[in-house]
Amino acid sequence: MKRRVIPDLFTALVHSIVGQQISTKAHETIWRKMSDALGEVTPEKVLNLPPEALQAMIKYDSGDAPRIQHFMKVHDFAATIDV
């Protein structure tokens, strides 16, 4: 079995939050958008994203409205990290 290993704890947590309650395909699509836009996913980069930009990255299909609120926890969590 092959499993992705993310050594940075913040990045691993964000990856986990993004993947909650969605399909593997949606998770990979959203994670690719975030990785492409941010490069390394760090608290600073997440905090510097306007919420609208994060929402645009995590949009996957028309049923995403309830999920967007869940994903915004990433932005809120980044604010709690002491950097």
Phi and psi restraints in degrees (range 20) as a CNS / XPLOR table:
assign (resid 1 and name C) (resid 2 and name N)
       (resid 2 and name CA) (resid 2 and name C) 1.0 -103.7 20.0 2
assign (resid 2 and name N) (resid 2 and name CA)
       (resid 2 and name C) (resid 3 and name N) 1.0 131.1 20.0 2
assign (resid 2 and name C) (resid 3 and name N)
       (resid 3 and name CA) (resid 3 and name C) 1.0 -134.7 20.0 2
assign (resid 3 and name N) (resid 3 and name CA)
       (resid 3 and name C) (resid 4 and name N) 1.0 135.8 20.0 2
assign (resid 3 and name C) (resid 4 and name N)
       (resid 4 and name CA) (resid 4 and name C) 1.0 -69.9 20.0 2
assign (resid 4 and name N) (resid 4 and name CA)
       (resid 4 and name C) (resid 5 and name N) 1.0 134.2 20.0 2
assign (resid 4 and name C) (resid 5 and name N)
       (resid 5 and name CA) (resid 5 and name C) 1.0 -115.0 20.0 2
assign (resid 5 and name N) (resid 5 and name CA)
       (resid 5 and name C) (resid 6 and name N) 1.0 124.6 20.0 2
assign (resid 5 and name C) (resid 6 and name N)
       (resid 6 and name CA) (resid 6 and name C) 1.0 -115.5 20.0 2
assign (resid 6 and name N) (resid 6 and name CA)
       (resid 6 and name C) (resid 7 and name N) 1.0 105.8 20.0 2
assign (resid 6 and name C) (resid 7 and name N)
       (resid 7 and name CA) (resid 7 and name C) 1.0 -68.8 20.0 2
assign (resid 7 and name N) (resid 7 and name CA)
       (resid 7 and name C) (resid 8 and name N) 1.0 -29.9 20.0 2
assign (resid 7 and name C) (resid 8 and name N)
       (resid 8 and name CA) (resid 8 and name C) 1.0 -78.1 20.0 2
assign (resid 8 and name N) (resid 8 and name CA)
       (resid 8 and name C) (resid 9 and name N) 1.0 124.7 20.0 2
assign (resid 8 and name C) (resid 9 and name N)
       (resid 9 and name CA) (resid 9 and name C) 1.0 -65.3 20.0 2
assign (resid 9 and name N) (resid 9 and name CA)
       (resid 9 and name C) (resid 10 and name N) 1.0 -39.9 20.0 2
assign (resid 9 and name C) (resid 10 and name N)
       (resid 10 and name CA) (resid 10 and name C) 1.0 -63.8 20.0 2
assign (resid 10 and name N) (resid 10 and name CA)
       (resid 10 and name C) (resid 11 and name N) 1.0 -47.0 20.0 2
assign (resid 10 and name C) (resid 11 and name N)
       (resid 11 and name CA) (resid 11 and name C) 1.0 -60.9 20.0 2
assign (resid 11 and name N) (resid 11 and name CA)
       (resid 11 and name C) (resid 12 and name N) 1.0 -42.0 20.0 2
assign (resid 11 and name C) (resid 12 and name N)
       (resid 12 and name CA) (resid 12 and name C) 1.0 -62.8 20.0 2
assign (resid 12 and name N) (resid 12 and name CA)
       (resid 12 and name C) (resid 13 and name N) 1.0 -40.4 20.0 2
assign (resid 12 and name C) (resid 13 and name N)
       (resid 13 and name CA) (resid 13 and name C) 1.0 -66.0 20.0 2
assign (resid 13 and name N) (resid 13 and name CA)
       (resid 13 and name C) (resid 14 and name N) 1.0 -44.9 20.0 2
assign (resid 13 and name C) (resid 14 and name N)
       (resid 14 and name CA) (resid 14 and name C) 1.0 -60.7 20.0 2
assign (resid 14 and name N) (resid 14 and name CA)
       (resid 14 and name C) (resid 15 and name N) 1.0 -43.7 20.0 2
assign (resid 14 and name C) (resid 15 and name N)
       (resid 15 and name CA) (resid 15 and name C) 1.0 -58.5 20.0 2
assign (resid 15 and name N) (resid 15 and name CA)
       (resid 15 and name C) (resid 16 and name N) 1.0 -41.9 20.0 2
assign (resid 15 and name C) (resid 16 and name N)
       (resid 16 and name CA) (resid 16 and name C) 1.0 -66.3 20.0 2
assign (resid 16 and name N) (resid 16 and name CA)
       (resid 16 and name C) (resid 17 and name N) 1.0 -43.8 20.0 2
assign (resid 16 and name C) (resid 17 and name N)
       (resid 17 and name CA) (resid 17 and name C) 1.0 -62.3 20.0 2
assign (resid 17 and name N) (resid 17 and name CA)
       (resid 17 and name C) (resid 18 and name N) 1.0 -43.6 20.0 2
assign (resid 17 and name C) (resid 18 and name N)
       (resid 18 and name CA) (resid 18 and name C) 1.0 -59.2 20.0 2
assign (resid 18 and name N) (resid 18 and name CA)
       (resid 18 and name C) (resid 19 and name N) 1.0 -36.4 20.0 2
assign (resid 18 and name C) (resid 19 and name N)
       (resid 19 and name CA) (resid 19 and name C) 1.0 -84.1 20.0 2
assign (resid 19 and name N) (resid 19 and name CA)
       (resid 19 and name C) (resid 20 and name N) 1.0 -4.1 20.0 2
assign (resid 19 and name C) (resid 20 and name N)
       (resid 20 and name CA) (resid 20 and name C) 1.0 -70.0 20.0 2
assign (resid 20 and name N) (resid 20 and name CA)
       (resid 20 and name C) (resid 21 and name N) 1.0 132.6 20.0 2
assign (resid 20 and name C) (resid 21 and name N)
       (resid 21 and name CA) (resid 21 and name C) 1.0 61.4 20.0 2
assign (resid 21 and name N) (resid 21 and name CA)
       (resid 21 and name C) (resid 22 and name N) 1.0 27.5 20.0 2
assign (resid 21 and name C) (resid 22 and name N)
       (resid 22 and name CA) (resid 22 and name C) 1.0 -135.4 20.0 2
assign (resid 22 and name N) (resid 22 and name CA)
       (resid 22 and name C) (resid 23 and name N) 1.0 166.3 20.0 2
assign (resid 22 and name C) (resid 23 and name N)
       (resid 23 and name CA) (resid 23 and name C) 1.0 -70.6 20.0 2
assign (resid 23 and name N) (resid 23 and name CA)
       (resid 23 and name C) (resid 24 and name N) 1.0 161.0 20.0 2
assign (resid 23 and name C) (resid 24 and name N)
       (resid 24 and name CA) (resid 24 and name C) 1.0 -60.8 20.0 2
assign (resid 24 and name N) (resid 24 and name CA)
       (resid 24 and name C) (resid 25 and name N) 1.0 -40.8 20.0 2
assign (resid 24 and name C) (resid 25 and name N)
       (resid 25 and name CA) (resid 25 and name C) 1.0 -62.7 20.0 2
assign (resid 25 and name N) (resid 25 and name CA)
       (resid 25 and name C) (resid 26 and name N) 1.0 -45.1 20.0 2
assign (resid 25 and name C) (resid 26 and name N)
       (resid 26 and name CA) (resid 26 and name C) 1.0 -63.9 20.0 2
assign (resid 26 and name N) (resid 26 and name CA)
       (resid 26 and name C) (resid 27 and name N) 1.0 -41.5 20.0 2
assign (resid 26 and name C) (resid 27 and name N)
       (resid 27 and name CA) (resid 27 and name C) 1.0 -59.2 20.0 2
assign (resid 27 and name N) (resid 27 and name CA)
       (resid 27 and name C) (resid 28 and name N) 1.0 -48.3 20.0 2
assign (resid 27 and name C) (resid 28 and name N)
       (resid 28 and name CA) (resid 28 and name C) 1.0 -64.1 20.0 2
assign (resid 28 and name N) (resid 28 and name CA)
       (resid 28 and name C) (resid 29 and name N) 1.0 -39.7 20.0 2
assign (resid 28 and name C) (resid 29 and name N)
       (resid 29 and name CA) (resid 29 and name C) 1.0 -64.1 20.0 2
assign (resid 29 and name N) (resid 29 and name CA)
       (resid 29 and name C) (resid 30 and name N) 1.0 -47.7 20.0 2
assign (resid 29 and name C) (resid 30 and name N)
       (resid 30 and name CA) (resid 30 and name C) 1.0 -65.6 20.0 2
assign (resid 30 and name N) (resid 30 and name CA)
       (resid 30 and name C) (resid 31 and name N) 1.0 -42.9 20.0 2
assign (resid 30 and name C) (resid 31 and name N)
       (resid 31 and name CA) (resid 31 and name C) 1.0 -63.5 20.0 2
assign (resid 31 and name N) (resid 31 and name CA)
       (resid 31 and name C) (resid 32 and name N) 1.0 -39.2 20.0 2
assign (resid 31 and name C) (resid 32 and name N)
       (resid 32 and name CA) (resid 32 and name C) 1.0 -62.7 20.0 2
assign (resid 32 and name N) (resid 32 and name CA)
       (resid 32 and name C) (resid 33 and name N) 1.0 -42.4 20.0 2
assign (resid 32 and name C) (resid 33 and name N)
       (resid 33 and name CA) (resid 33 and name C) 1.0 -60.9 20.0 2
assign (resid 33 and name N) (resid 33 and name CA)
       (resid 33 and name C) (resid 34 and name N) 1.0 -44.6 20.0 2
assign (resid 33 and name C) (resid 34 and name N)
       (resid 34 and name CA) (resid 34 and name C) 1.0 -65.4 20.0 2
assign (resid 34 and name N) (resid 34 and name CA)
       (resid 34 and name C) (resid 35 and name N) 1.0 -45.2 20.0 2
assign (resid 34 and name C) (resid 35 and name N)
       (resid 35 and name CA) (resid 35 and name C) 1.0 -64.7 20.0 2
assign (resid 35 and name N) (resid 35 and name CA)
       (resid 35 and name C) (resid 36 and name N) 1.0 -40.8 20.0 2
assign (resid 35 and name C) (resid 36 and name N)
       (resid 36 and name CA) (resid 36 and name C) 1.0 -63.8 20.0 2
assign (resid 36 and name N) (resid 36 and name CA)
       (resid 36 and name C) (resid 37 and name N) 1.0 -40.5 20.0 2
assign (resid 36 and name C) (resid 37 and name N)
       (resid 37 and name CA) (resid 37 and name C) 1.0 -76.5 20.0 2
assign (resid 37 and name N) (resid 37 and name CA)
       (resid 37 and name C) (resid 38 and name N) 1.0 -36.8 20.0 2
assign (resid 37 and name C) (resid 38 and name N)
       (resid 38 and name CA) (resid 38 and name C) 1.0 -102.1 20.0 2
assign (resid 38 and name N) (resid 38 and name CA)
       (resid 38 and name C) (resid 39 and name N) 1.0 -19.8 20.0 2
assign (resid 38 and name C) (resid 39 and name N)
       (resid 39 and name CA) (resid 39 and name C) 1.0 71.8 20.0 2
assign (resid 39 and name N) (resid 39 and name CA)
       (resid 39 and name C) (resid 40 and name N) 1.0 -111.9 20.0 2
assign (resid 39 and name C) (resid 40 and name N)
       (resid 40 and name CA) (resid 40 and name C) 1.0 -79.3 20.0 2
assign (resid 40 and name N) (resid 40 and name CA)
       (resid 40 and name C) (resid 41 and name N) 1.0 130.5 20.0 2
assign (resid 40 and name C) (resid 41 and name N)
       (resid 41 and name CA) (resid 41 and name C) 1.0 -85.8 20.0 2
assign (resid 41 and name N) (resid 41 and name CA)
       (resid 41 and name C) (resid 42 and name N) 1.0 107.2 20.0 2
assign (resid 41 and name C) (resid 42 and name N)
       (resid 42 and name CA) (resid 42 and name C) 1.0 -124.7 20.0 2
assign (resid 42 and name N) (resid 42 and name CA)
       (resid 42 and name C) (resid 43 and name N) 1.0 160.7 20.0 2
assign (resid 42 and name C) (resid 43 and name N)
       (resid 43 and name CA) (resid 43 and name C) 1.0 -56.8 20.0 2
assign (resid 43 and name N) (resid 43 and name CA)
       (resid 43 and name C) (resid 44 and name N) 1.0 -40.2 20.0 2
assign (resid 43 and name C) (resid 44 and name N)
       (resid 44 and name CA) (resid 44 and name C) 1.0 -61.6 20.0 2
assign (resid 44 and name N) (resid 44 and name CA)
       (resid 44 and name C) (resid 45 and name N) 1.0 -45.4 20.0 2
assign (resid 44 and name C) (resid 45 and name N)
       (resid 45 and name CA) (resid 45 and name C) 1.0 -67.0 20.0 2
assign (resid 45 and name N) (resid 45 and name CA)
       (resid 45 and name C) (resid 46 and name N) 1.0 -39.4 20.0 2
assign (resid 45 and name C) (resid 46 and name N)
       (resid 46 and name CA) (resid 46 and name C) 1.0 -65.9 20.0 2
assign (resid 46 and name N) (resid 46 and name CA)
       (resid 46 and name C) (resid 47 and name N) 1.0 -43.1 20.0 2
assign (resid 46 and name C) (resid 47 and name N)
       (resid 47 and name CA) (resid 47 and name C) 1.0 -63.7 20.0 2
assign (resid 47 and name N) (resid 47 and name CA)
       (resid 47 and name C) (resid 48 and name N) 1.0 -35.2 20.0 2
assign (resid 47 and name C) (resid 48 and name N)
       (resid 48 and name CA) (resid 48 and name C) 1.0 -77.2 20.0 2
assign (resid 48 and name N) (resid 48 and name CA)
       (resid 48 and name C) (resid 49 and name N) 1.0 -7.8 20.0 2
assign (resid 48 and name C) (resid 49 and name N)
       (resid 49 and name CA) (resid 49 and name C) 1.0 -79.4 20.0 2
assign (resid 49 and name N) (resid 49 and name CA)
       (resid 49 and name C) (resid 50 and name N) 1.0 129.3 20.0 2
assign (resid 49 and name C) (resid 50 and name N)
       (resid 50 and name CA) (resid 50 and name C) 1.0 -63.3 20.0 2
assign (resid 50 and name N) (resid 50 and name CA)
       (resid 50 and name C) (resid 51 and name N) 1.0 143.7 20.0 2
assign (resid 50 and name C) (resid 51 and name N)
       (resid 51 and name CA) (resid 51 and name C) 1.0 -51.8 20.0 2
assign (resid 51 and name N) (resid 51 and name CA)
       (resid 51 and name C) (resid 52 and name N) 1.0 -33.9 20.0 2
assign (resid 51 and name C) (resid 52 and name N)
       (resid 52 and name CA) (resid 52 and name C) 1.0 -65.0 20.0 2
assign (resid 52 and name N) (resid 52 and name CA)
       (resid 52 and name C) (resid 53 and name N) 1.0 -35.9 20.0 2
assign (resid 52 and name C) (resid 53 and name N)
       (resid 53 and name CA) (resid 53 and name C) 1.0 -68.0 20.0 2
assign (resid 53 and name N) (resid 53 and name CA)
       (resid 53 and name C) (resid 54 and name N) 1.0 -41.1 20.0 2
assign (resid 53 and name C) (resid 54 and name N)
       (resid 54 and name CA) (resid 54 and name C) 1.0 -64.1 20.0 2
assign (resid 54 and name N) (resid 54 and name CA)
       (resid 54 and name C) (resid 55 and name N) 1.0 -41.9 20.0 2
assign (resid 54 and name C) (resid 55 and name N)
       (resid 55 and name CA) (resid 55 and name C) 1.0 -60.7 20.0 2
assign (resid 55 and name N) (resid 55 and name CA)
       (resid 55 and name C) (resid 56 and name N) 1.0 -41.7 20.0 2
assign (resid 55 and name C) (resid 56 and name N)
       (resid 56 and name CA) (resid 56 and name C) 1.0 -63.7 20.0 2
assign (resid 56 and name N) (resid 56 and name CA)
       (resid 56 and name C) (resid 57 and name N) 1.0 -38.4 20.0 2
assign (resid 56 and name C) (resid 57 and name N)
       (resid 57 and name CA) (resid 57 and name C) 1.0 -66.0 20.0 2
assign (resid 57 and name N) (resid 57 and name CA)
       (resid 57 and name C) (resid 58 and name N) 1.0 -35.9 20.0 2
assign (resid 57 and name C) (resid 58 and name N)
       (resid 58 and name CA) (resid 58 and name C) 1.0 -92.9 20.0 2
assign (resid 58 and name N) (resid 58 and name CA)
       (resid 58 and name C) (resid 59 and name N) 1.0 -1.7 20.0 2
assign (resid 58 and name C) (resid 59 and name N)
       (resid 59 and name CA) (resid 59 and name C) 1.0 -69.4 20.0 2
assign (resid 59 and name N) (resid 59 and name CA)
       (resid 59 and name C) (resid 60 and name N) 1.0 127.2 20.0 2
assign (resid 59 and name C) (resid 60 and name N)
       (resid 60 and name CA) (resid 60 and name C) 1.0 -121.8 20.0 2
assign (resid 60 and name N) (resid 60 and name CA)
       (resid 60 and name C) (resid 61 and name N) 1.0 -43.8 20.0 2
assign (resid 60 and name C) (resid 61 and name N)
       (resid 61 and name CA) (resid 61 and name C) 1.0 -149.9 20.0 2
assign (resid 61 and name N) (resid 61 and name CA)
       (resid 61 and name C) (resid 62 and name N) 1.0 178.3 20.0 2
assign (resid 61 and name C) (resid 62 and name N)
       (resid 62 and name CA) (resid 62 and name C) 1.0 -68.1 20.0 2
assign (resid 62 and name N) (resid 62 and name CA)
       (resid 62 and name C) (resid 63 and name N) 1.0 -16.0 20.0 2
assign (resid 62 and name C) (resid 63 and name N)
       (resid 63 and name CA) (resid 63 and name C) 1.0 -91.1 20.0 2
assign (resid 63 and name N) (resid 63 and name CA)
       (resid 63 and name C) (resid 64 and name N) 1.0 16.7 20.0 2
assign (resid 63 and name C) (resid 64 and name N)
       (resid 64 and name CA) (resid 64 and name C) 1.0 -83.0 20.0 2
assign (resid 64 and name N) (resid 64 and name CA)
       (resid 64 and name C) (resid 65 and name N) 1.0 -9.4 20.0 2
assign (resid 64 and name C) (resid 65 and name N)
       (resid 65 and name CA) (resid 65 and name C) 1.0 -50.5 20.0 2
assign (resid 65 and name N) (resid 65 and name CA)
       (resid 65 and name C) (resid 66 and name N) 1.0 -47.9 20.0 2
assign (resid 65 and name C) (resid 66 and name N)
       (resid 66 and name CA) (resid 66 and name C) 1.0 -66.2 20.0 2
assign (resid 66 and name N) (resid 66 and name CA)
       (resid 66 and name C) (resid 67 and name N) 1.0 -31.7 20.0 2
assign (resid 66 and name C) (resid 67 and name N)
       (resid 67 and name CA) (resid 67 and name C) 1.0 -71.3 20.0 2
assign (resid 67 and name N) (resid 67 and name CA)
       (resid 67 and name C) (resid 68 and name N) 1.0 -32.8 20.0 2
assign (resid 67 and name C) (resid 68 and name N)
       (resid 68 and name CA) (resid 68 and name C) 1.0 -59.0 20.0 2
assign (resid 68 and name N) (resid 68 and name CA)
       (resid 68 and name C) (resid 69 and name N) 1.0 -41.2 20.0 2
assign (resid 68 and name C) (resid 69 and name N)
       (resid 69 and name CA) (resid 69 and name C) 1.0 -60.4 20.0 2
assign (resid 69 and name N) (resid 69 and name CA)
       (resid 69 and name C) (resid 70 and name N) 1.0 -40.8 20.0 2
assign (resid 69 and name C) (resid 70 and name N)
       (resid 70 and name CA) (resid 70 and name C) 1.0 -62.5 20.0 2
assign (resid 70 and name N) (resid 70 and name CA)
       (resid 70 and name C) (resid 71 and name N) 1.0 -45.5 20.0 2
assign (resid 70 and name C) (resid 71 and name N)
       (resid 71 and name CA) (resid 71 and name C) 1.0 -68.4 20.0 2
assign (resid 71 and name N) (resid 71 and name CA)
       (resid 71 and name C) (resid 72 and name N) 1.0 -25.1 20.0 2
assign (resid 71 and name C) (resid 72 and name N)
       (resid 72 and name CA) (resid 72 and name C) 1.0 -65.2 20.0 2
assign (resid 72 and name N) (resid 72 and name CA)
       (resid 72 and name C) (resid 73 and name N) 1.0 -14.0 20.0 2
assign (resid 72 and name C) (resid 73 and name N)
       (resid 73 and name CA) (resid 73 and name C) 1.0 -60.7 20.0 2
assign (resid 73 and name N) (resid 73 and name CA)
       (resid 73 and name C) (resid 74 and name N) 1.0 -28.6 20.0 2
assign (resid 73 and name C) (resid 74 and name N)
       (resid 74 and name CA) (resid 74 and name C) 1.0 -59.0 20.0 2
assign (resid 74 and name N) (resid 74 and name CA)
       (resid 74 and name C) (resid 75 and name N) 1.0 -47.5 20.0 2
assign (resid 74 and name C) (resid 75 and name N)
       (resid 75 and name CA) (resid 75 and name C) 1.0 -63.2 20.0 2
assign (resid 75 and name N) (resid 75 and name CA)
       (resid 75 and name C) (resid 76 and name N) 1.0 -45.6 20.0 2
assign (resid 75 and name C) (resid 76 and name N)
       (resid 76 and name CA) (resid 76 and name C) 1.0 -64.1 20.0 2
assign (resid 76 and name N) (resid 76 and name CA)
       (resid 76 and name C) (resid 77 and name N) 1.0 -39.9 20.0 2
assign (resid 76 and name C) (resid 77 and name N)
       (resid 77 and name CA) (resid 77 and name C) 1.0 -65.7 20.0 2
assign (resid 77 and name N) (resid 77 and name CA)
       (resid 77 and name C) (resid 78 and name N) 1.0 -39.4 20.0 2
assign (resid 77 and name C) (resid 78 and name N)
       (resid 78 and name CA) (resid 78 and name C) 1.0 -58.2 20.0 2
assign (resid 78 and name N) (resid 78 and name CA)
       (resid 78 and name C) (resid 79 and name N) 1.0 -32.0 20.0 2
assign (resid 78 and name C) (resid 79 and name N)
       (resid 79 and name CA) (resid 79 and name C) 1.0 -68.2 20.0 2
assign (resid 79 and name N) (resid 79 and name CA)
       (resid 79 and name C) (resid 80 and name N) 1.0 -19.8 20.0 2
assign (resid 79 and name C) (resid 80 and name N)
       (resid 80 and name CA) (resid 80 and name C) 1.0 -89.2 20.0 2
assign (resid 80 and name N) (resid 80 and name CA)
       (resid 80 and name C) (resid 81 and name N) 1.0 -8.7 20.0 2
assign (resid 80 and name C) (resid 81 and name N)
       (resid 81 and name CA) (resid 81 and name C) 1.0 -78.9 20.0 2
assign (resid 81 and name N) (resid 81 and name CA)
       (resid 81 and name C) (resid 82 and name N) 1.0 131.3 20.0 2
assign (resid 81 and name C) (resid 82 and name N)
       (resid 82 and name CA) (resid 82 and name C) 1.0 -83.9 20.0 2
assign (resid 82 and name N) (resid 82 and name CA)
       (resid 82 and name C) (resid 83 and name N) 1.0 104.6 20.0 2
